[in-house]
């Protein structure tokens, strides 16, 4: 897979939780570090996503916010 997005992070799917129309897919990118993506249930089905699968998280955003406490 070749993409123009430069923020591609390899990981392992640890959970796929479907809702009414949208699913939350949790991907562990390092021990204890998890990124959650919200995608359609249709996309989950088309990609055949399930816990234990290898995946690549692709982040493409025009704005990224950082906060400190």
N, CA, C and O atoms as a CHARMM CRD file, in Angstrom:
* protein
*
  276
    1    1 UNK  N      0.85100  -1.17000   0.00000 PROA 1      0.00000
    2    1 UNK  CA     0.00000   0.00000   0.00000 PROA 1      0.00000
    3    1 UNK  C      0.89400   1.23000   0.00000 PROA 1      0.00000
    4    1 UNK  O      1.75400   1.37200   0.86900 PROA 1      0.00000
    5    2 UNK  N      0.69900   2.11400  -0.96100 PROA 2      0.00000
    6    2 UNK  CA     1.43000   3.37100  -1.01300 PROA 2      0.00000
    7    2 UNK  C      0.44600   4.51100  -0.84600 PROA 2      0.00000
    8    2 UNK  O     -0.57200   4.58200  -1.53600 PROA 2      0.00000
    9    3 UNK  N      0.76800   5.41000   0.09100 PROA 3      0.00000
   10    3 UNK  CA    -0.07600   6.57000   0.36000 PROA 3      0.00000
   11    3 UNK  C      0.78600   7.81800   0.44800 PROA 3      0.00000
   12    3 UNK  O      1.97700   7.73100   0.74800 PROA 3      0.00000
   13    4 UNK  N      0.20100   8.96600   0.19100 PROA 4      0.00000
   14    4 UNK  CA     0.93700  10.21400   0.33200 PROA 4      0.00000
   15    4 UNK  C      1.06700  10.63000   1.79700 PROA 4      0.00000
   16    4 UNK  O      1.96600  11.39500   2.14500 PROA 4      0.00000
   17    5 UNK  N      0.18900  10.13900   2.64500 PROA 5      0.00000
   18    5 UNK  CA     0.23700  10.48100   4.07000 PROA 5      0.00000
   19    5 UNK  C      1.53200   9.95800   4.67700 PROA 5      0.00000
   20    5 UNK  O      1.88600   8.79600   4.47300 PROA 5      0.00000
   21    6 UNK  N      2.23200  10.79000   5.40800 PROA 6      0.00000
   22    6 UNK  CA     3.51600  10.41400   5.98200 PROA 6      0.00000
   23    6 UNK  C      3.39200   9.82700   7.38500 PROA 6      0.00000
   24    6 UNK  O      4.31700   9.17100   7.86200 PROA 6      0.00000
   25    7 UNK  N      2.28300  10.05100   8.03900 PROA 7      0.00000
   26    7 UNK  CA     2.09100   9.55200   9.40000 PROA 7      0.00000
   27    7 UNK  C      1.44500   8.18000   9.36400 PROA 7      0.00000
   28    7 UNK  O      0.23300   8.05000   9.53600 PROA 7      0.00000
   29    8 UNK  N      2.26700   7.14800   9.13900 PROA 8      0.00000
   30    8 UNK  CA     1.81000   5.76900   9.08100 PROA 8      0.00000
   31    8 UNK  C      2.48400   5.00400  10.20900 PROA 8      0.00000
   32    8 UNK  O      3.71100   4.94600  10.28900 PROA 8      0.00000
   33    9 UNK  N      1.66400   4.41600  11.08200 PROA 9      0.00000
   34    9 UNK  CA     2.18500   3.75300  12.27600 PROA 9      0.00000
   35    9 UNK  C      1.69800   2.30900  12.29700 PROA 9      0.00000
   36    9 UNK  O      0.49400   2.05500  12.26600 PROA 9      0.00000
   37   10 UNK  N      2.63000   1.36800  12.34800 PROA 10     0.00000
   38   10 UNK  CA     2.27100  -0.05000  12.37900 PROA 10     0.00000
   39   10 UNK  C      1.83700  -0.44500  13.78700 PROA 10     0.00000
   40   10 UNK  O      2.36000   0.05800  14.78200 PROA 10     0.00000
   41   11 UNK  N      0.87400  -1.35500  13.84700 PROA 11     0.00000
   42   11 UNK  CA     0.41600  -1.83600  15.14000 PROA 11     0.00000
   43   11 UNK  C     -0.41400  -3.09600  15.00200 PROA 11     0.00000
   44   11 UNK  O     -0.43800  -3.73300  13.94900 PROA 11     0.00000
   45   12 UNK  N     -1.10000  -3.44800  16.09400 PROA 12     0.00000
   46   12 UNK  CA    -1.94300  -4.64000  16.12500 PROA 12     0.00000
   47   12 UNK  C     -3.30900  -4.24300  16.66300 PROA 12     0.00000
   48   12 UNK  O     -3.41300  -3.54300  17.67000 PROA 12     0.00000
   49   13 UNK  N     -4.35400  -4.69700  15.98300 PROA 13     0.00000
   50   13 UNK  CA    -5.71700  -4.41200  16.43900 PROA 13     0.00000
   51   13 UNK  C     -5.96900  -5.18200  17.72800 PROA 13     0.00000
   52   13 UNK  O     -5.77600  -6.39600  17.79100 PROA 13     0.00000
   53   14 UNK  N     -6.40400  -4.45400  18.75600 PROA 14     0.00000
   54   14 UNK  CA    -6.69600  -5.11800  20.02900 PROA 14     0.00000
   55   14 UNK  C     -8.19700  -5.18400  20.31400 PROA 14     0.00000
   56   14 UNK  O     -8.63600  -5.95600  21.16700 PROA 14     0.00000
   57   15 UNK  N     -8.98500  -4.37200  19.59700 PROA 15     0.00000
   58   15 UNK  CA   -10.44000  -4.41900  19.81300 PROA 15     0.00000
   59   15 UNK  C    -11.15900  -3.76600  18.64400 PROA 15     0.00000
   60   15 UNK  O    -10.71700  -2.74500  18.11800 PROA 15     0.00000
   61   16 UNK  N    -12.26400  -4.36300  18.25000 PROA 16     0.00000
   62   16 UNK  CA   -13.18600  -3.77200  17.28200 PROA 16     0.00000
   63   16 UNK  C    -14.54500  -3.77100  17.94400 PROA 16     0.00000
   64   16 UNK  O    -15.11000  -4.82800  18.22400 PROA 16     0.00000
   65   17 UNK  N    -15.07300  -2.57200  18.19600 PROA 17     0.00000
   66   17 UNK  CA   -16.35900  -2.45300  18.89200 PROA 17     0.00000
   67   17 UNK  C    -17.33400  -1.71700  17.97900 PROA 17     0.00000
   68   17 UNK  O    -17.22800  -0.50800  17.77200 PROA 17     0.00000
   69   18 UNK  N    -18.29700  -2.48300  17.43400 PROA 18     0.00000
   70   18 UNK  CA   -19.27700  -1.90000  16.52000 PROA 18     0.00000
   71   18 UNK  C    -20.41900  -1.24600  17.29000 PROA 18     0.00000
   72   18 UNK  O    -20.87500  -1.74700  18.31800 PROA 18     0.00000
   73   19 UNK  N    -20.86500  -0.11000  16.75600 PROA 19     0.00000
   74   19 UNK  CA   -22.05100   0.56100  17.25600 PROA 19     0.00000
   75   19 UNK  C    -23.14700   0.44900  16.21200 PROA 19     0.00000
   76   19 UNK  O    -23.12500  -0.45400  15.37600 PROA 19     0.00000
   77   20 UNK  N    -24.10900   1.36900  16.25800 PROA 20     0.00000
   78   20 UNK  CA   -25.22900   1.33800  15.31900 PROA 20     0.00000
   79   20 UNK  C    -24.75500   1.50800  13.87200 PROA 20     0.00000
   80   20 UNK  O    -25.19400   0.77800  12.98300 PROA 20     0.00000
   81   21 UNK  N    -23.86100   2.46800  13.64000 PROA 21     0.00000
   82   21 UNK  CA   -23.35600   2.71400  12.28400 PROA 21     0.00000
   83   21 UNK  C    -21.83500   2.83900  12.23200 PROA 21     0.00000
   84   21 UNK  O    -21.22300   2.68900  11.17500 PROA 21     0.00000
   85   22 UNK  N    -21.23700   3.11500  13.38900 PROA 22     0.00000
   86   22 UNK  CA   -19.80500   3.39000  13.45700 PROA 22     0.00000
   87   22 UNK  C    -19.12100   2.41800  14.40200 PROA 22     0.00000
   88   22 UNK  O    -19.69400   2.01100  15.41300 PROA 22     0.00000
   89   23 UNK  N    -17.90600   2.05600  14.07000 PROA 23     0.00000
   90   23 UNK  CA   -17.12400   1.16400  14.92500 PROA 23     0.00000
   91   23 UNK  C    -15.90700   1.90700  15.47100 PROA 23     0.00000
   92   23 UNK  O    -15.38100   2.81300  14.82300 PROA 23     0.00000
   93   24 UNK  N    -15.47000   1.52300  16.65000 PROA 24     0.00000
   94   24 UNK  CA   -14.21300   2.01800  17.21600 PROA 24     0.00000
   95   24 UNK  C    -13.21100   0.88100  17.12400 PROA 24     0.00000
   96   24 UNK  O    -13.43000  -0.21000  17.65100 PROA 24     0.00000
   97   25 UNK  N    -12.11400   1.15700  16.44900 PROA 25     0.00000
   98   25 UNK  CA   -11.05300   0.17400  16.26800 PROA 25     0.00000
   99   25 UNK  C     -9.84900   0.64500  17.06700 PROA 25     0.00000
  100   25 UNK  O     -9.30700   1.72000  16.81300 PROA 25     0.00000
  101   26 UNK  N     -9.43100  -0.17200  18.04300 PROA 26     0.00000
  102   26 UNK  CA    -8.29700   0.17400  18.89800 PROA 26     0.00000
  103   26 UNK  C     -7.07400  -0.58000  18.41100 PROA 26     0.00000
  104   26 UNK  O     -7.08900  -1.80400  18.27600 PROA 26     0.00000
  105   27 UNK  N     -5.99400   0.18800  18.14500 PROA 27     0.00000
  106   27 UNK  CA    -4.75300  -0.38100  17.61900 PROA 27     0.00000
  107   27 UNK  C     -3.62000  -0.05300  18.58900 PROA 27     0.00000
  108   27 UNK  O     -3.36100   1.11000  18.89600 PROA 27     0.00000
  109   28 UNK  N     -2.95300  -1.10500  19.06600 PROA 28     0.00000
  110   28 UNK  CA    -1.81100  -0.90500  19.95600 PROA 28     0.00000
  111   28 UNK  C     -0.56900  -0.71200  19.08900 PROA 28     0.00000
  112   28 UNK  O     -0.19400  -1.59500  18.31700 PROA 28     0.00000
  113   29 UNK  N      0.06900   0.46500  19.22800 PROA 29     0.00000
  114   29 UNK  CA     1.22800   0.78700  18.39400 PROA 29     0.00000
  115   29 UNK  C      2.54500   0.54700  19.13300 PROA 29     0.00000
  116   29 UNK  O      3.60700   0.48600  18.51200 PROA 29     0.00000
  117   30 UNK  N      2.47500   0.41200  20.44000 PROA 30     0.00000
  118   30 UNK  CA     3.61500   0.08100  21.30100 PROA 30     0.00000
  119   30 UNK  C      3.00700  -0.39000  22.61200 PROA 30     0.00000
  120   30 UNK  O      1.84000  -0.10600  22.88100 PROA 30     0.00000
  121   31 UNK  N      3.76500  -1.09900  23.43000 PROA 31     0.00000
  122   31 UNK  CA     3.18900  -1.57600  24.69000 PROA 31     0.00000
  123   31 UNK  C      2.53800  -0.43300  25.49200 PROA 31     0.00000
  124   31 UNK  O      3.20400   0.51900  25.89800 PROA 31     0.00000
  125   32 UNK  N      1.23200  -0.55800  25.70500 PROA 32     0.00000
  126   32 UNK  CA     0.49200   0.44500  26.47100 PROA 32     0.00000
  127   32 UNK  C      0.10200   1.69600  25.70600 PROA 32     0.00000
  128   32 UNK  O     -0.50900   2.59600  26.28200 PROA 32     0.00000
  129   33 UNK  N      0.43700   1.78100  24.42100 PROA 33     0.00000
  130   33 UNK  CA     0.08500   2.95100  23.61200 PROA 33     0.00000
  131   33 UNK  C     -0.92400   2.53200  22.54800 PROA 33     0.00000
  132   33 UNK  O     -0.63100   1.72600  21.66400 PROA 33     0.00000
  133   34 UNK  N     -2.12900   3.10600  22.66100 PROA 34     0.00000
  134   34 UNK  CA    -3.23700   2.70100  21.80700 PROA 34     0.00000
  135   34 UNK  C     -3.79800   3.91000  21.07100 PROA 34     0.00000
  136   34 UNK  O     -3.99500   4.97300  21.66100 PROA 34     0.00000
  137   35 UNK  N     -4.05100   3.73800  19.78900 PROA 35     0.00000
  138   35 UNK  CA    -4.74300   4.74100  18.98700 PROA 35     0.00000
  139   35 UNK  C     -6.10300   4.16500  18.64100 PROA 35     0.00000
  140   35 UNK  O     -6.21100   3.01300  18.22000 PROA 35     0.00000
  141   36 UNK  N     -7.14800   4.97600  18.82200 PROA 36     0.00000
  142   36 UNK  CA    -8.51100   4.55600  18.50000 PROA 36     0.00000
  143   36 UNK  C     -8.99600   5.29700  17.26900 PROA 36     0.00000
  144   36 UNK  O     -8.90000   6.52200  17.19100 PROA 36     0.00000
  145   37 UNK  N     -9.51700   4.55100  16.30900 PROA 37     0.00000
  146   37 UNK  CA   -10.06600   5.13300  15.09300 PROA 37     0.00000
  147   37 UNK  C    -11.56300   4.86500  15.04700 PROA 37     0.00000
  148   37 UNK  O    -12.02100   3.78000  15.40600 PROA 37     0.00000
  149   38 UNK  N    -12.31100   5.84800  14.60900 PROA 38     0.00000
  150   38 UNK  CA   -13.75000   5.71200  14.43500 PROA 38     0.00000
  151   38 UNK  C    -14.01800   5.60400  12.93500 PROA 38     0.00000
  152   38 UNK  O    -13.79700   6.56100  12.19200 PROA 38     0.00000
  153   39 UNK  N    -14.49900   4.43100  12.48800 PROA 39     0.00000
  154   39 UNK  CA   -14.77700   4.20300  11.07700 PROA 39     0.00000
  155   39 UNK  C    -16.14900   3.54800  10.94400 PROA 39     0.00000
  156   39 UNK  O    -16.73400   3.11600  11.93700 PROA 39     0.00000
  157   40 UNK  N    -16.65100   3.47500   9.73700 PROA 40     0.00000
  158   40 UNK  CA   -17.97300   2.87600   9.54300 PROA 40     0.00000
  159   40 UNK  C    -17.92500   1.36300   9.74000 PROA 40     0.00000
  160   40 UNK  O    -16.89200   0.72700   9.53000 PROA 40     0.00000
  161   41 UNK  N    -19.05400   0.80600  10.14500 PROA 41     0.00000
  162   41 UNK  CA   -19.16900  -0.65000  10.24800 PROA 41     0.00000
  163   41 UNK  C    -18.92000  -1.29700   8.88800 PROA 41     0.00000
  164   41 UNK  O    -18.33500  -2.37800   8.80900 PROA 41     0.00000
  165   42 UNK  N    -19.36300  -0.63800   7.82300 PROA 42     0.00000
  166   42 UNK  CA   -19.16200  -1.15500   6.47500 PROA 42     0.00000
  167   42 UNK  C    -17.66700  -1.28700   6.17000 PROA 42     0.00000
  168   42 UNK  O    -17.24300  -2.27600   5.57300 PROA 42     0.00000
  169   43 UNK  N    -16.86800  -0.29500   6.57700 PROA 43     0.00000
  170   43 UNK  CA   -15.42000  -0.35600   6.35000 PROA 43     0.00000
  171   43 UNK  C    -14.79500  -1.51000   7.12900 PROA 43     0.00000
  172   43 UNK  O    -13.91100  -2.20000   6.62000 PROA 43     0.00000
  173   44 UNK  N    -15.25400  -1.71900   8.36100 PROA 44     0.00000
  174   44 UNK  CA   -14.75100  -2.84100   9.16700 PROA 44     0.00000
  175   44 UNK  C    -15.01400  -4.15400   8.43900 PROA 44     0.00000
  176   44 UNK  O    -14.13400  -5.01000   8.34300 PROA 44     0.00000
  177   45 UNK  N    -16.23300  -4.30300   7.92900 PROA 45     0.00000
  178   45 UNK  CA   -16.60000  -5.54100   7.22800 PROA 45     0.00000
  179   45 UNK  C    -15.80700  -5.71900   5.93300 PROA 45     0.00000
  180   45 UNK  O    -15.31700  -6.81200   5.64800 PROA 45     0.00000
  181   46 UNK  N    -15.68100  -4.64100   5.14600 PROA 46     0.00000
  182   46 UNK  CA   -14.96700  -4.72200   3.86900 PROA 46     0.00000
  183   46 UNK  C    -13.49600  -5.06900   4.07200 PROA 46     0.00000
  184   46 UNK  O    -12.91500  -5.80400   3.27300 PROA 46     0.00000
  185   47 UNK  N    -12.88700  -4.54000   5.14200 PROA 47     0.00000
  186   47 UNK  CA   -11.47500  -4.80300   5.42100 PROA 47     0.00000
  187   47 UNK  C    -11.26800  -6.08900   6.21000 PROA 47     0.00000
  188   47 UNK  O    -10.14500  -6.58100   6.32600 PROA 47     0.00000
  189   48 UNK  N    -12.36100  -6.63500   6.75600 PROA 48     0.00000
  190   48 UNK  CA   -12.26600  -7.86200   7.54500 PROA 48     0.00000
  191   48 UNK  C    -11.48100  -7.67800   8.83400 PROA 48     0.00000
  192   48 UNK  O    -10.74800  -8.57500   9.25100 PROA 48     0.00000
  193   49 UNK  N    -11.63000  -6.52200   9.46400 PROA 49     0.00000
  194   49 UNK  CA   -10.84700  -6.20800  10.66100 PROA 49     0.00000
  195   49 UNK  C    -11.30400  -7.02400  11.86100 PROA 49     0.00000
  196   49 UNK  O    -12.49900  -7.18600  12.11100 PROA 49     0.00000
  197   50 UNK  N    -10.30000  -7.54400  12.61000 PROA 50     0.00000
  198   50 UNK  CA   -10.60500  -8.26300  13.84300 PROA 50     0.00000
  199   50 UNK  C     -9.41100  -8.17500  14.77900 PROA 50     0.00000
  200   50 UNK  O     -8.28500  -7.92600  14.34900 PROA 50     0.00000
  201   51 UNK  N     -9.66900  -8.38100  16.05300 PROA 51     0.00000
  202   51 UNK  CA    -8.60700  -8.35000  17.05800 PROA 51     0.00000
  203   51 UNK  C     -7.52200  -9.35000  16.69900 PROA 51     0.00000
  204   51 UNK  O     -7.81000 -10.47200  16.28200 PROA 51     0.00000
  205   52 UNK  N     -6.27800  -8.93700  16.86500 PROA 52     0.00000
  206   52 UNK  CA    -5.13900  -9.78400  16.57400 PROA 52     0.00000
  207   52 UNK  C     -4.51000  -9.51500  15.21300 PROA 52     0.00000
  208   52 UNK  O     -3.37400  -9.91600  14.96000 PROA 52     0.00000
  209   53 UNK  N     -5.25500  -8.83000  14.32700 PROA 53     0.00000
  210   53 UNK  CA    -4.72700  -8.52400  12.99400 PROA 53     0.00000
  211   53 UNK  C     -3.68200  -7.41400  13.05600 PROA 53     0.00000
  212   53 UNK  O     -3.77200  -6.50900  13.88500 PROA 53     0.00000
  213   54 UNK  N     -2.69900  -7.49300  12.17900 PROA 54     0.00000
  214   54 UNK  CA    -1.76100  -6.38400  11.99600 PROA 54     0.00000
  215   54 UNK  C     -2.49300  -5.29100  11.22600 PROA 54     0.00000
  216   54 UNK  O     -3.34800  -5.57600  10.38700 PROA 54     0.00000
  217   55 UNK  N     -2.15100  -4.04300  11.51800 PROA 55     0.00000
  218   55 UNK  CA    -2.79200  -2.91900  10.83600 PROA 55     0.00000
  219   55 UNK  C     -1.82400  -1.74900  10.79200 PROA 55     0.00000
  220   55 UNK  O     -0.85200  -1.70000  11.54700 PROA 55     0.00000
  221   56 UNK  N     -2.09900  -0.81800   9.90800 PROA 56     0.00000
  222   56 UNK  CA    -1.33300   0.42000   9.84400 PROA 56     0.00000
  223   56 UNK  C     -2.30100   1.56400  10.08500 PROA 56     0.00000
  224   56 UNK  O     -3.29100   1.71300   9.36900 PROA 56     0.00000
  225   57 UNK  N     -2.01100   2.36800  11.09500 PROA 57     0.00000
  226   57 UNK  CA    -2.80100   3.56500  11.39400 PROA 57     0.00000
  227   57 UNK  C     -2.25600   4.68100  10.51000 PROA 57     0.00000
  228   57 UNK  O     -1.05900   4.96800  10.53500 PROA 57     0.00000
  229   58 UNK  N     -3.12500   5.30500   9.73400 PROA 58     0.00000
  230   58 UNK  CA    -2.72200   6.40400   8.86400 PROA 58     0.00000
  231   58 UNK  C     -3.40000   7.66600   9.37900 PROA 58     0.00000
  232   58 UNK  O     -4.62500   7.73600   9.47500 PROA 58     0.00000
  233   59 UNK  N     -2.58100   8.66200   9.71000 PROA 59     0.00000
  234   59 UNK  CA    -3.11900   9.91400  10.24500 PROA 59     0.00000
  235   59 UNK  C     -2.88900  11.00400   9.21400 PROA 59     0.00000
  236   59 UNK  O     -1.75200  11.31900   8.86400 PROA 59     0.00000
  237   60 UNK  N     -3.97400  11.56800   8.73900 PROA 60     0.00000
  238   60 UNK  CA    -3.90300  12.65700   7.76300 PROA 60     0.00000
  239   60 UNK  C     -4.84400  13.75000   8.25400 PROA 60     0.00000
  240   60 UNK  O     -6.06600  13.61200   8.18700 PROA 60     0.00000
  241   61 UNK  N     -4.26600  14.82200   8.74200 PROA 61     0.00000
  242   61 UNK  CA    -5.08900  15.89400   9.28900 PROA 61     0.00000
  243   61 UNK  C     -4.45500  17.24100   8.97700 PROA 61     0.00000
  244   61 UNK  O     -3.23100  17.36800   8.94800 PROA 61     0.00000
  245   62 UNK  N     -5.28700  18.23600   8.74500 PROA 62     0.00000
  246   62 UNK  CA    -4.76700  19.57600   8.51200 PROA 62     0.00000
  247   62 UNK  C     -4.45400  20.27600   9.83400 PROA 62     0.00000
  248   62 UNK  O     -3.64100  21.20000   9.87300 PROA 62     0.00000
  249   63 UNK  N     -5.09800  19.83600  10.91100 PROA 63     0.00000
  250   63 UNK  CA    -4.85400  20.42100  12.23200 PROA 63     0.00000
  251   63 UNK  C     -4.61700  19.31300  13.24700 PROA 63     0.00000
  252   63 UNK  O     -5.35300  18.32800  13.29800 PROA 63     0.00000
  253   64 UNK  N     -3.59200  19.48900  14.04300 PROA 64     0.00000
  254   64 UNK  CA    -3.31500  18.58400  15.14800 PROA 64     0.00000
  255   64 UNK  C     -3.14200  19.44400  16.38900 PROA 64     0.00000
  256   64 UNK  O     -2.30600  20.34700  16.41000 PROA 64     0.00000
  257   65 UNK  N     -3.93100  19.16700  17.42600 PROA 65     0.00000
  258   65 UNK  CA    -3.87200  19.96700  18.64400 PROA 65     0.00000
  259   65 UNK  C     -3.08800  19.24900  19.72500 PROA 65     0.00000
  260   65 UNK  O     -3.14100  18.02400  19.83700 PROA 65     0.00000
  261   66 UNK  N     -2.36400  20.01500  20.51800 PROA 66     0.00000
  262   66 UNK  CA    -1.62600  19.48200  21.66100 PROA 66     0.00000
  263   66 UNK  C     -1.98600  20.33400  22.87200 PROA 66     0.00000
  264   66 UNK  O     -2.01400  21.56200  22.79500 PROA 66     0.00000
  265   67 UNK  N     -2.26000  19.67300  23.98200 PROA 67     0.00000
  266   67 UNK  CA    -2.58000  20.39400  25.20500 PROA 67     0.00000
  267   67 UNK  C     -1.67200  19.96200  26.33600 PROA 67     0.00000
  268   67 UNK  O     -1.12800  18.85800  26.32400 PROA 67     0.00000
  269   68 UNK  N     -1.51500  20.82600  27.29900 PROA 68     0.00000
  270   68 UNK  CA    -0.74600  20.49300  28.49300 PROA 68     0.00000
  271   68 UNK  C     -1.56700  20.88100  29.71400 PROA 68     0.00000
  272   68 UNK  O     -2.38000  21.80500  29.67300 PROA 68     0.00000
  273   69 UNK  N     -1.33700  20.15500  30.80000 PROA 69     0.00000
  274   69 UNK  CA    -2.08600  20.44800  32.03300 PROA 69     0.00000
  275   69 UNK  C     -1.27900  21.33400  32.93500 PROA 69     0.00000
  276   69 UNK  O     -1.73800  21.69200  34.02000 PROA 69     0.00000
